Amino acid sequence: MNYPENIKYTKDHEWIRVENGNTAFVGITDFAQSELGEIVYVDVTTEGEEVKAESVFGTIEAVKTVSDLFMPATGTVLEVNEKLEDNPELVNEDPYGAGWIIKVELEDAKLKDLMDAAAYKVWVGKE
């Protein structure tokens, strides 16, 4: 299991990585993709909208289930990863890289309510 130190984690198994100021990328964790199994579809209909922290910004479908995707922090969805349209399995193969789901402009980039890698490992019972 991979737990990068340069990102923050939610209790709902999303991750967020802030880059350039208030711009950030969001996806699901390695733990989440392994629990879901083979990802077959990612549906995000909130592009261009402001989504509040802990609100649903889309869904992710695996072979056996569909799960809601929850926003880690309040922000506006700037972009949806187009590569996932034809290759949703990128979420399984590279959840923290090519498998990112959305790019957002954050209201506040401090992310003080989210977990670091060590706390997330404890949360999922891996530490």
Backbone bond lengths (Angstrom), bond angles and torsions (degrees), N, CA, C in turn:
res aa  C-N    CA-C-N  psi(-1)  N-CA   C-N-CA  omega(-1)  CA-C   N-CA-C  phi
1 M - - - 1.458 - - 1.523 108.90 -
2 N 1.294 115.84 142.74 1.453 122.50 -176.57 1.533 109.82 -109.56
3 Y 1.338 117.45 129.94 1.467 123.25 179.83 1.534 109.26 -132.37
4 P 1.328 118.33 78.61 1.464 120.28 -178.76 1.528 112.19 -57.19
5 E 1.325 115.02 143.00 1.464 122.00 -178.64 1.527 112.71 -81.35
6 N 1.331 118.38 -18.73 1.461 121.07 -173.21 1.526 114.01 -91.10
7 I 1.326 117.06 14.90 1.462 120.82 179.17 1.519 109.69 -131.19
8 K 1.335 115.60 168.00 1.465 122.83 175.40 1.522 108.64 -113.28
9 Y 1.318 115.41 155.06 1.461 122.13 -173.19 1.524 111.05 -125.07
10 T 1.348 115.88 152.22 1.463 121.54 175.25 1.526 109.88 -109.04
11 K 1.311 115.99 163.82 1.466 121.05 175.95 1.523 111.48 -69.00
12 D 1.337 116.25 -16.53 1.469 121.50 178.47 1.528 112.08 -92.69
13 H 1.348 116.56 6.59 1.471 123.80 173.99 1.526 114.79 75.60
14 E 1.336 116.05 27.28 1.451 120.05 167.53 1.527 107.92 -96.03
15 W 1.326 115.68 157.01 1.464 120.63 174.07 1.518 108.13 -123.59
16 I 1.332 115.47 158.83 1.456 121.38 176.38 1.526 108.41 -141.78
17 R 1.326 114.90 133.97 1.470 121.18 178.72 1.528 108.09 -125.08
18 V 1.338 115.46 115.64 1.455 120.78 179.41 1.524 109.32 -81.54
19 E 1.308 115.12 132.00 1.463 121.80 173.86 1.522 105.58 -125.86
20 N 1.236 122.83 174.48 1.475 127.44 175.73 1.532 115.93 15.98
21 G 1.307 117.96 85.09 1.465 122.23 174.44 1.506 113.69 69.44
22 N 1.342 116.21 -111.23 1.461 121.56 -177.98 1.522 113.32 -102.95
23 T 1.323 117.75 8.65 1.455 121.41 179.29 1.529 108.93 -88.00
24 A 1.321 116.12 136.07 1.465 120.02 -177.16 1.521 110.57 -144.68
25 F 1.333 114.52 158.69 1.458 122.24 174.01 1.520 107.92 -110.46
26 V 1.339 116.00 146.46 1.464 122.52 -177.85 1.521 108.58 -130.45
27 G 1.328 115.99 142.44 1.461 121.62 175.26 1.510 109.82 -157.95
28 I 1.318 116.54 -168.67 1.464 120.13 175.21 1.535 108.29 -104.77
29 T 1.299 115.29 154.24 1.461 120.56 -175.22 1.527 112.13 -74.58
30 D 1.318 114.14 164.07 1.461 121.58 175.30 1.530 109.57 -58.17
31 F 1.327 116.34 -41.47 1.461 121.29 177.86 1.537 110.30 -59.58
32 A 1.328 116.80 -46.51 1.469 120.97 -178.40 1.519 112.05 -63.08
33 Q 1.325 117.55 -45.03 1.466 119.09 -178.72 1.516 110.54 -65.80
34 S 1.341 117.81 -33.82 1.467 119.67 178.99 1.532 111.20 -70.44
35 E 1.326 116.66 -33.73 1.468 120.65 177.28 1.533 111.47 -71.76
36 L 1.340 116.84 -37.99 1.462 120.57 -179.45 1.523 112.55 -71.95
37 G 1.317 116.40 -35.31 1.461 119.97 -175.11 1.515 110.16 89.60
38 E 1.314 116.24 -156.45 1.465 121.66 -174.12 1.527 111.77 -63.07
39 I 1.341 115.70 116.78 1.460 121.84 178.73 1.531 108.59 -79.57
40 V 1.334 115.68 128.44 1.464 119.75 -177.81 1.532 113.15 -115.27
41 Y 1.350 118.12 -14.85 1.455 119.54 -177.97 1.521 109.92 -164.11
42 V 1.328 115.86 139.02 1.463 122.70 174.05 1.518 106.90 -123.22
43 D 1.341 117.02 127.22 1.457 121.93 -176.92 1.528 109.60 -123.49
44 V 1.330 116.18 112.49 1.464 121.80 176.85 1.521 107.45 -124.45
45 T 1.332 115.91 119.22 1.463 120.83 -177.78 1.525 111.53 -114.43
46 T 1.334 117.27 13.75 1.461 121.41 -174.55 1.525 113.50 -104.63
47 E 1.332 118.42 12.76 1.465 120.24 -179.93 1.523 109.99 -57.52
48 G 1.337 116.30 131.83 1.455 122.02 -179.10 1.516 114.17 86.61
49 E 1.329 117.25 -4.54 1.465 121.33 -177.60 1.522 111.36 -105.27
50 E 1.344 114.65 151.43 1.460 119.00 170.43 1.528 107.60 -83.10
51 V 1.323 115.81 131.84 1.463 121.48 179.42 1.519 107.77 -122.40
52 K 1.302 116.23 129.02 1.467 121.85 -179.49 1.526 110.40 -74.42
53 A 1.327 115.46 151.97 1.461 121.30 176.50 1.522 109.71 -53.71
54 E 1.313 116.53 138.27 1.459 126.16 178.40 1.524 113.77 72.50
55 S 1.336 117.75 4.99 1.468 121.33 175.16 1.521 109.21 -89.21
56 V 1.317 115.97 157.51 1.467 121.69 179.92 1.523 109.21 -75.76
57 F 1.345 116.51 129.45 1.467 120.20 176.21 1.517 111.77 -111.63
58 G 1.347 117.95 -4.92 1.457 121.64 179.41 1.515 110.48 172.14
59 T 1.328 115.24 -169.28 1.463 120.66 177.09 1.526 109.09 -134.90
60 I 1.326 114.06 158.52 1.449 120.80 176.19 1.522 107.19 -130.23
61 E 1.325 115.27 131.74 1.457 120.37 -175.44 1.523 109.93 -113.26
62 A 1.325 114.15 129.00 1.459 121.22 173.61 1.525 107.05 -109.90
63 V 1.314 117.08 176.73 1.459 120.94 -176.92 1.533 111.35 -55.36
64 K 1.339 117.37 -38.50 1.467 119.97 -173.30 1.522 115.37 -109.72
65 T 1.347 119.34 -3.61 1.455 120.14 -173.99 1.517 112.23 -158.08
66 V 1.329 115.82 161.69 1.458 122.78 171.32 1.522 106.62 -122.23
67 S 1.336 116.87 133.09 1.463 121.54 -179.24 1.519 110.16 -125.69
68 D 1.331 115.28 145.43 1.459 120.32 173.88 1.517 109.75 -73.12
69 L 1.324 115.68 150.64 1.459 123.19 173.57 1.522 107.47 -107.47
70 F 1.325 117.16 127.18 1.456 122.04 -176.02 1.526 111.59 -108.28
71 M 1.314 115.97 135.94 1.455 122.50 -179.32 1.534 109.94 -69.96
72 P 1.338 117.92 125.60 1.460 120.80 -179.75 1.529 114.11 -69.90
73 A 1.331 117.13 -28.78 1.466 122.17 -178.20 1.528 108.06 -153.97
74 T 1.310 116.85 153.26 1.463 120.86 -179.42 1.523 110.87 -63.54
75 G 1.322 115.32 132.23 1.456 119.71 178.44 1.519 111.50 -176.72
76 T 1.312 115.34 173.97 1.461 122.30 179.14 1.519 109.23 -99.65
77 V 1.320 116.11 130.57 1.462 121.45 179.38 1.530 107.71 -75.46
78 L 1.337 115.39 113.00 1.461 121.37 -177.92 1.517 112.83 -87.71
79 E 1.331 115.21 -34.48 1.460 119.50 -171.11 1.528 109.78 -157.88
80 V 1.318 114.85 145.95 1.466 121.72 172.56 1.526 106.29 -109.00
81 N 1.311 116.91 139.13 1.464 121.48 -179.06 1.526 109.54 -64.74
82 E 1.334 116.43 104.58 1.469 122.37 -177.24 1.529 112.51 -62.42
83 K 1.321 117.22 -29.73 1.463 120.92 -178.17 1.528 111.99 -61.42
84 L 1.339 117.02 -25.56 1.468 120.16 -178.01 1.522 112.43 -72.30
85 E 1.333 116.23 -18.98 1.461 119.75 179.37 1.526 111.17 -59.82
86 D 1.322 115.87 -47.59 1.466 120.97 -179.73 1.526 113.08 -96.16
87 N 1.339 116.91 -18.10 1.470 121.46 -176.01 1.527 112.11 -134.87
88 P 1.334 118.79 63.34 1.465 119.48 -178.90 1.531 112.88 -61.69
89 E 1.338 116.61 -20.35 1.464 120.91 179.68 1.532 112.44 -65.87
90 L 1.339 117.91 -11.40 1.469 120.52 174.97 1.527 110.89 -59.25
91 V 1.340 116.88 -29.03 1.465 120.30 177.30 1.529 109.91 -63.50
92 N 1.328 117.44 -37.41 1.466 121.43 176.44 1.528 111.59 -73.08
93 E 1.314 115.81 -43.32 1.460 120.99 -172.28 1.524 113.22 -74.97
94 D 1.330 117.90 -36.79 1.466 121.87 -174.00 1.530 109.47 -149.23
95 P 1.346 117.64 68.25 1.461 120.15 -172.33 1.530 115.03 -61.18
96 Y 1.332 118.34 -26.98 1.468 121.17 -177.94 1.527 113.11 -99.60
97 G 1.325 117.04 -2.72 1.464 121.29 -178.71 1.506 110.14 -120.75
98 A 1.330 116.59 -106.40 1.464 122.52 -176.31 1.528 112.73 -61.80
99 G 1.333 117.97 -18.71 1.462 121.72 -179.12 1.517 114.98 -91.17
100 W 1.338 118.15 16.12 1.473 119.43 175.16 1.524 108.61 -58.88
101 I 1.337 116.78 154.32 1.466 119.78 -174.96 1.525 112.43 -105.65
102 I 1.342 117.29 -49.39 1.464 119.45 179.58 1.528 110.70 -135.61
103 K 1.329 113.52 156.58 1.462 122.49 171.63 1.524 105.51 -111.80
104 V 1.331 117.09 133.74 1.466 120.91 -175.22 1.528 111.50 -131.44
105 E 1.317 114.74 156.66 1.460 122.91 169.16 1.523 105.24 -104.94
106 L 1.330 115.87 113.02 1.454 121.15 -174.31 1.522 112.91 -79.89
107 E 1.325 114.72 146.57 1.454 120.94 172.85 1.534 109.37 -71.15
108 D 1.351 116.01 -39.23 1.463 122.30 179.77 1.527 108.18 -144.11
109 A 1.317 117.39 116.79 1.469 121.57 -174.96 1.530 113.47 -85.57
110 K 1.326 118.62 7.46 1.469 120.20 -178.10 1.533 112.91 -71.68
111 L 1.317 118.47 -34.22 1.472 124.16 175.34 1.534 112.48 53.17
112 K 1.322 115.93 39.33 1.461 120.38 -174.57 1.529 114.42 -68.63
113 D 1.317 118.51 -19.19 1.465 121.03 -178.15 1.525 113.50 -91.08
114 L 1.318 117.04 1.66 1.458 120.66 -176.97 1.526 111.59 -101.14
115 M 1.334 115.80 162.43 1.461 122.06 -177.16 1.520 111.92 -87.81
116 D 1.343 115.22 148.11 1.465 119.48 168.98 1.527 107.53 -86.31
117 A 1.328 116.90 179.33 1.469 121.17 -175.72 1.522 112.20 -59.34
118 A 1.326 117.74 -42.17 1.470 121.06 -178.56 1.530 111.29 -63.16
119 A 1.322 116.72 -44.53 1.471 120.39 179.66 1.524 110.95 -66.77
120 Y 1.335 117.61 -37.63 1.459 120.84 179.81 1.522 110.69 -66.27
121 K 1.322 117.52 -40.07 1.491 120.89 177.02 1.516 110.11 -57.63
122 V 1.325 116.49 -42.85 1.477 120.91 177.29 1.530 109.37 -63.90
123 W 1.330 117.34 -44.03 1.472 122.73 -178.52 1.543 111.10 -57.00
124 V 1.336 117.19 -41.59 1.462 119.77 -177.96 1.531 112.51 -91.64
125 G 1.323 116.39 5.14 1.469 120.41 175.50 1.513 114.42 76.24
126 K 1.331 117.19 26.00 1.467 120.92 -178.62 1.526 112.00 -104.79
127 E 1.311 118.00 6.25 1.459 121.22 -178.68 1.506 110.17 -134.08
